[in-house]
C-alpha cells in the first residue's frame, strides 16, 4: 500500500516573488537610512555655519564696543586725520575694509612688549571674512598681521556710518569723531544678506565701563 505525502514545497514563482519582495524592502530601507544620514549631515553642517556666524558677529561686536578715538595708520602709511579707515581693495581685500584702533587688549602688568591698544581691520579675502590685527597700534610698512578667519563663503561686505547730526547713514566717514553707529552688511552664500547695526560708545563712556576681553 502506497502512502502519498501531503507535503508540498514552494514553486519557483513563489520563491522569485518572495525574493523580489525582500529586495524591495531592502532597497526601501537603504533609501530611508541614506536619506536620514544625509539630512543629519546637512543639519550638522548648517548648525556649524550658524555657530560660525554667531561667533563672527560676537567678535565684531566686541571690537566695535571698544573703539578708540585714535587716528588710524594703514600699511605703514602716514597717520591720517580719520579715526576709521574705510575703503575698497586695500589690505589685499576682495571687498570693503574697515580698520580702526580698539581698547581693552589685555596686557596684565604690562608684561608683554605692547600696549593695550590694538590695531584691527576686517576684510574679505579668498571668500573668507577675516579679522586682522597687529602687535603694535601703529604698524610699520611690511609688518605681517595676525589673521583669523571668522566666516567662510562670504561674497561681499559693506559698511555704513550713522551721522547723529544729520540723522542719516553715510557710505564714507571722514570726520574727526566716531560715528554713533556702524551698519555692517555681509553677503554670504549660505545666509544671503546679513545686516547688523552696532552702537558706538565714546571714549568717555569706555573709560568707566571698559573690561578686557581679548587675549
C-alpha angles and dihedrals in degrees: 000000000000121000114208116210116233093203115110129184130220118281121237091253092053091050092050091047092051092048091049092051092049090048092052091048090050093050091047092049091048092050092049092049092047091049091049093050092047092049090049092050091049091048092050092047092050091047091052091049090050091050090049091051092049091050091049093051091047091052092050091047092052092050095048091045088062100044112156124218091233128125117254130238117191125197093349094301122146114285111269132210095250127095089209128044111209133168148103132282096010125127087027090291123161089211139012123329132211118195127179146140122260134193130223102058096153116238106164112216088345091280094150120068094248142073129252090253113096129200108224135180135176122211143157113241127172091344095310131110104229134192114213127193137172131215092239131044092237107039118203122236110279095022110141115232127221107249129202124182110227103174134011131212093035116158102180144356127202130188130202129182128213117229107205093195094054092031091223142107119254131199091216133039118203102153128117092238132063121262117248091234141017123207119203123194116191120189109207131179090222101043106020115221116358119190125191129174120207125196114225121217125208122246090253090060092045091052090065099038104031117134125172114247105163129078 
